[in-house]
Amino acid sequence: MQIKIGIIGTETIVSKTLAVLKSFPTFLPISVVVEHEREVPNVATRLSEEVEVLLLSGPQAHRKVKEMLPASIPVHYLPLTGAGLYKAIFKAMQAGKLESGISIDTLTRNIITRTLQDLGLEDTKLIVYDGPAHAGSDKLVAFHAANVTEGACSIAFTGNGDVAELLDIKGIPNEWLLPSEQDIIVTLERALLSTESRRSKESQIVVGMIKVDDFGKLVMQRHNEHEVQKLKLDIHRMVLGYVESLDGYSMSASGDEFLFCTTRGIFERETGGYKTIPLAKEANKSFGISLSVGIGFGLTANEAGTNARIALRKSREAGGNTGFIVREDATVIGPLEMSDPVQSVLAPTEPALIRQAEDAGMTSAYLSRLLANMAKSGKYEYKVHDLAATLGISVRSAHRLVLQWTDNGLVEVSGVEKVPKGRPRQLFRFAFLKDKSL
């Protein structure tokens, strides 16, 4: 379930924020573009009934909105830091507008001085607005206009969009300070953590199931029962160490299968946002073994455990040495390649894609591997040998599957590759993968 976030600001601010928001799939943005920042409070009041958190363009609008709205809804604004100032100063310097100095508002003198020093412009004349922190647009416009027209400086820097617009009307050279991409990311992270839905998810139950691949073969390679038991203990100790890093609880379901419980917030942080499972690398490095991992999210322990079992089954179907996550809404994340994790999401919002594949006889495991390879390499055309390597199956099985998928209209023959010796090799196009990447 996505968290609705209201984004209010000028077109420049909103479009820049929405671009960054693409990396926050948990958020469902509801954006409103305003002509002037003074319109923000009224829009925020109306939007607060639809969203769980609000994100505004600047501190002035934030102060006014906080005075109007109840404390129950989190309200955040995009701050200005030295990062936003760098770009504005560089642009003004290229235009040759720093000769007589600058006048600036919103930022503190320390931030401005440090930025000028980093750029080697410490000798630039600096006039900083030292009036009230939440001064109105008219006062800021008067401050900048006076300094520029009287020759005290040659350009104004402002963090207020309304002020920048009014200075343009007056013909006063100016640069509008905008938040950097990193500023937006940090603010979105804070907004996410402040929501009730997020706090609820932080403590949500996560159940994980880990199975050692080809454990029978490993046992056969041991010379005696003592070595077998030692291997089991070593693997169990390794799993215990990993679960300890998750502040979780673990138990051994059998000699080659383990189960653990933790919370979603901790699991997300330790896996870098569901991107990597360090345990798999350690298992391979220490014992030369690979793991199949299934992770389940749920509102109850039973639901999380059921989803973990489904995820583990998908990992086993994919050939092992991989991991899947099944979330509470049945969304599947995976496969998570243990050496170079790649994430692709088969979401319920794309039922047509999943149904198309299933109708043609393609399992979700194979679909996920193809999507992951598409995301990583942009590849949507395969020779049978390449397809077999991607899916982790034999060439004979790949031949059988690709003919089945072709008969069902999922795949088409796109060409033939001639080889010096032997029969020409057909090239098969998975056109639906290309459509998915657009």
N, C-alpha and C positions, 0 to 999 in steps of 0.2 A: 504494500500500500504506500503510495507516494505522499509526500508531505507538501501541502500547498503553500507556496511562498509568494507574497505580493511584492512586486518590484515597481517602484514609482520613481520617475525622474524624466529628464529631458531625453530626446531621442538618442543622443550620443551616449549618455550614461546607460540607458536601458539596453541598447543594442550591444554595447561592450559587455555588460553584465550577463546577458543571455548567451553570448558566445562562450564565456567562461563556465556558465551553468551547465553546459553540455557534459562536463566531466563530473557532475553531481546528479546521477540518475535517481537518487532518492527524492529530489525536489521536483515538484510539478509547478512551473512558474505561471503566475497570472500577472501579466505586465500591463502597466498603464503609462502612456507617454503624455507628459504635460508640457505646455508651452513655457510656463514659468514656474520656478520653484515655489512661489507663494501659493500655487494651486495644490501643492502636495498634501497639506493637512486635511482638506475636505475629501480628497480622493482616498486618503488613508482611512478615514472614518468609515467610508462606504465599503472599502475593500476588507476591512478588519472582520466583517461578518462572514467572509468567504474563506479566509486563509488562516493558517496557524502561526505565521510569522511574517513580519514586514521588513523590507530592505529599502532604505531611502537613499537619496543621492548625496546628502550632505548634513553637516551638524546643525545648521539653522533649521532646516525642515524637521530634523529629528527632535529638536527641543520643542518645537511647536506641537508636533504630533504626540509626544509624550505627555504634554499638558492636557490634551484632549481625550486620549484613549485610556481605558482602564489598564491597570498594571498587569492584567492577566495575559495579555498578548505581547510577546517579545518584539521589540522594535530595534533594528540595527541600521547603521548608516555607513556609507563607504568613506573611510578616512583618507586624508591626504598625507603622504609621507615624502621623504626626499626622493623616492623613486619617481613619483609623478613630476617633481620639479626638474629632474635631470632632463627629461625630454623637452619640456617647455623652454628651458634655458638654452639648450643646444639649438633648438629651432630659432630662437631669437638671435643667438650668436651668429648663425649662418646668414641671417637676414641683416646683420650689422646694426642691430638695435640696442646694443649694450653700452654704447660709447659714454653716455652721461649717467649711467647707473639705472637702478630699477626700484620701483615701489611695489610692495607685496603685502597681501593680507592672508588670513587663515593659518599659515604656517608660523611656527615659532622662530625666533631669531637664531637659536642654536641649530635647528635643522637646516635653515637657509645658509648659514655661515659654513657649516660642515659640507654642504653640497657644493658651494662655490669653491671651497678649498680643494675638494676632490677633482673639480674640473680645472683647477689652476687659475681660477678667477677671483682669488681672495682680495684683490685690489679693487674689485668692482664696487662702486658706491651703492649703498644699500639703505633704503628707507622702508621700515617695517611698520605696519599699522599697529598701534598700541592702544587703541580704544577698546570699548566693550567687546567681549568675546563673541556676543551674538548681535553685533551691530546690523542694522538694516541696510538694504541695498543702497538707499540714497546717501547714507554717510560714507559708505565705501567708495561709491562713484565720485563723491565730492573730494575725498582724500586723494584718489589716484589722479583725477582731472587736474587738481591744483598743482600737484607735484610735476606732472608732465608739461602742462601749459606754462608754468613758471620756470621751466628749464632745470628743475632740481633732478630730474631723471628723464630717460628717453622712452621707457616702456613700463607698463603696469602688468603685474601678475596677480590673478585673483582665482580663488577657489569657488567663487559663486557664479553660476551660469547667468543669472539675471544681471549681475554687475558687468560681466563680459559683454553681454548684449547691449546694455546701455552705453558702455564705453565705445562700442563700435558705432553706435548712432551718433555719438559726439565726435567721432573721428579720432579718438585717443588710441594710440597703438597699445595692444594688450595681448596677453596669452592666457587662455583659460586652463588652469591646472586641473588635470583629470587623474583619478586614481589609477594606479598601475594594475596590471593583471594579477600580480602577487597580492596587492592590497585587497582586490576583489575576492581572491581565493581564501585568504585568511578570514575575511568578514563572512563569507558563506559558510566556512567551517564553524565559526562561532554561532551563526544563526541556526545551523543544523543541530548543534549541541544544546541549544536553548529550548528546543521544541519538546513538548510533552511526548509526542510520538517517538522522538529520538531517545529520550530518556527511558521510555518504555522498552524500546528495542535494545538499549544498552544492556539491560538485565534479562533479555530474552534467552531462553534455553537453547543451547547448541549441543547436539549429540554427534560424535564422530566415531566412525568405524574404520579400522585399519586392518588390512589383510596382507600378509606376506605372499608375494607372487611365487608360484612354483615351489612351495615349501617342501613338498614331497621330494623333489629332486635334490634340494639342499640336504635333506636328511640322508638320502642315499649316498651322498658324497662324503658323509662322516664315517669314520672307521669303526666307531663303537657307540654304545648308548651314552657313555659319559660325555662325548663330544656333542651329541645331539642335545642333551640337557643343558650343557654349557652354552650352546648357541641360543636356545630358548631363553635362558636367563639373561644373556647379553642383549638380545633384542628387547626383552621386557624392560630391562634397565634403561635402554635408550628411549623407549616409549614413555616410561615414567618421567625421565628428564624433560622430554618435550611437553608432556601434560603439566608438569610443574611450572613451566614457563607460561602456561595459559591459566595458572591458578585454578586448575581443574581437578577432576576426580577421575581415576582410571581403574579398569579391571581387565583381566585377561579372560576372554570368552573361550579361547582354546589356545593351543600351542602356537597357532599362526594367525590368530585374530584377536584384536584388542578393541575395547570400547572406552570412550572417555566423554565426560560432560564438562562444559564450561559456559561462559556467558558470551553473548554476541559481541558486546563492546570490546572485550579483551581479545576474542578471536580475530575480529576485524583489524585491530591494531597490530597483533602479532603476525598476521599474514599479509600486512601491507595493503589492506583493502581487498582481501580474497585473491591475491596474486601469486603467492608463493607459500609452500609448506616446507620449511627448513628440514623437517624430519626426514623427508625423502632423500635429500642430498646426503644427510648424515648416514642414513642406512646404506646407501650405495657406496659411500666412501669407506665406511668402517667394515661392512660385511659383504659388499658386492651384491646386495640384494635390491630388488625393487618392490614398491608397495602399491597397492590399490587403496585409495582413500575415498570414503563417502561421508559427506557432512550434511546434516539435516538441521534446518531451523524449524521452530514451531512455537506456538503459544502455550503448548503443554509438553510435558516430557514424552508422552505417548506419540504426539504428532511429530516431534523432533526425531524420535527414534525410528519411526516409520519412514520418514523422509531420508534419514541416514542410510537405512537399508536399501532404499530405492537408488540412492546415489552410489552406494558401493556396488550394486548390481550393474549400474551403468559403467562404472570403472572397469569391472571385470569383463563386461561385454566388449569394451574398447581395447582389450588386450593387456590390461594391467599397466603398471608404471604411470599411472595418471590419477587424477582426482576429480570428483564432481561435487557440486553443492546443489541441494534441492531446498529452496526456500519455502516459507509457509504458504505462499500463494501458488505453489507448484512450478514457479520459474526455475529453470535449470541453468546453472553457471558451470561451464566446463567445455572441453576437458582442460584441466589444469596440468599442463606438462611440467613434470617435476624438475627437468633441467633448465627449461626456459619457459616459465609459465605464460600462457596466453589465455585471456578470458574472452569468451563470447557468450552472449545471453540468448537463450531461446525463450522469449517472453510470451505470456499468454496474449499479448497485444498483437502477435504475429501468427494467429492460428492458421491462416491460409498457407504460409510457408511450411509449417509443421505438417499440416494435413496433406499437402501436395507430396511431401517426401514420404510420409507413411503410406499413402495410397499407392505409391510406386514401389513399396517394399523396402524403403531405406529406414534403418533404425535411427533413433535420436543420437546414439553414440557416433555413428558414421556421419550424420549431418553435422554434429558439433565439431568433429575433426576437420571436415571440409571447410566449415565456417572459420575455424581457428586458423587453418592454413591460408584461407583467403585474406583474413585480417592481417596475417603476418607477411605474406608474399604477394598478395594480389592475384594469385593463380586460380583460374577457373577452367583451364583446359588441361587434360591429362592423357598421357599414354597409359596403357594398362599397367605396365611395370611401375610407373610413378604413382599411380593410384594405389597399387598394392602396398607400396612403401608408406604412403601417407596414412592409409587405414590400418596398417600393421597386420595385413593378411597375406595369404599366398597369391601368386599370380593367377593360379587356376580359379581361386575364389573371386578375385577381382574381375576376371573374364566373365564368370557367371553373373555377378552382380551388375556389371555395366550393361550386359545384354538385357537383363531384366529391367533395368532402369530406362534403357533406350526403348524397349517395347512399350513401356508405360508412359512415354513422352517426357520423362524427367531429364533425359540426356539426349544429345544429338551428335552425330558424327560431323566434325567440322573440317576434317582434312585427312590426308594420308601422307605419312613420312616414308620416303623411299630409303632403303638401306642397301649397302653394297652387296650383302649376301642375305638371303632369306626373304621371307614374305614382307611386303610393306606393312608398316604399323599405323593403325588408325588413331586419330586424335579425337578424343571425346570432349565435348563442350558442356559444362554444367552452367547453362545460361542463367538459371535462377540464382546462382551464387553471385554473378556479376550484378544482377538487379538488386540483391541484398546489400551490396557494397556502396550503392549510389546514395 
